[in-house]
Amino acid sequence: MIDAIPAGAILRTLERECRMLEDDLAHQRSLPHRDVDSILSFRLFIESVISGRPAARVSSVPLAHLVFYQRTLGRLMEAGELAAEAKEQFDDFFSSPSLSAPQGQSLILKV
């Protein structure tokens, strides 16, 4: 769904989707919690980038979601919706302290 909409509409769409998910959670009708937690975590990241306030790291995002979020982040930066610094913040926010990569290499996929 997000891939099919203009980059300028992504932030509004993400906010609406998260409000629906939160309502579904409140009424015990939702996707698997891991998916919901992942989507809500992405919104938390976006909010932290926009507000300039740091947020806690997230490490339990499914790999397929991470790839999708990176692609979406790229679209938002290209459209001027987010600053280029959002890429580094993304790497920090979604990094896992329990994983390690060889020095000089990143565990974050380059999309």
N, C-alpha and C positions, 0 to 999 in steps of 0.2 A: 504494500500500500504506500509506504513512504517513498519508495523508489519511483513511483508513478506520479508524484505531485511535485510542483515547482519547489525549489529550495526555499523560497520566501515563505512558503506555507508550512514548512516542516515544524517549526517551533510551536505554532498554534495547534497543529495536528497532534503533536506529542503531548501537549498539555491536555487537550480534550481526551485523548486515549488514556492518559494516566488518571484523569478524574473518573472515567468510566471504570477502569480497573479498581480504583479505590472504592467506588460504590459497589462493585461486584464483590470485593473482599468483605465489605461491611455487611453484605447480604448473603455471604457464603455461596456465591456463584462465580467461579473464576477459572482461569487457566491453571495449570500446575503452578504451584507457588514459585518454583525456580524461574519460570518465564516471567511471572509478574514481578518478582524481585529484581530481575535483570532489567526490565523495562523501566521500573521505578528508579533504579540506580542510574540509568542513563539520563533520566530527567533530572535527578539530583546533580549529576555531573554538569549538565547544561546550565542549570540554575546557578551552580557555583562559578562557572565561567562567566556568566552574564553579570552576576552580582559582585564578583571579585572576592567572594568569601570562600576560603578553603573548605573542602568536605573530606570526610574520612575515606580512606582507600576501600576499594571493592575488589574482592578476589574470586568471587564465585559466579562469574558470568560465563555462560556456555560459549565455546569458541565460535560457533556460527553467529551468535549475537555480537560478539566482539568484532568480528569481521564486518558485519552489517553496520555497527555503530561507527567504525572507522571510516567506512565508505560515506556514511551520512555526515559525519563530521567534516570530511573533505568537501562535500557538496556545500555545507553551511559556510565553510571558510572561503571557498571559491566565490560564493554569492555575496560575501561581505557581511553575512549574518553573525559570524564569530571571527575574532581576531586570530591570526596565525599562531599565537601563543597557545591556543586551545589544544594543539597537537601535543605539545609537551605536557600540558595539564592532563590530557587524556591518558598518556603513557603512565603518569604518576598515579592517577585516580584508579585505573584498572590494573595496576601491577599487583602481583602476588608476592608477598615477602617469603612465601614457602617455596617459590620457584627460583632457580638461578640459571643464568646463561653465562657462557664464557665471557671474560672481560672484553668490553668493546662491542658486544653483540646485544641485541635487544630480543626479548621474548615477544614483543608486540609485533604483529604482522604488518608488513608494509604493503598497503593496498594502492 
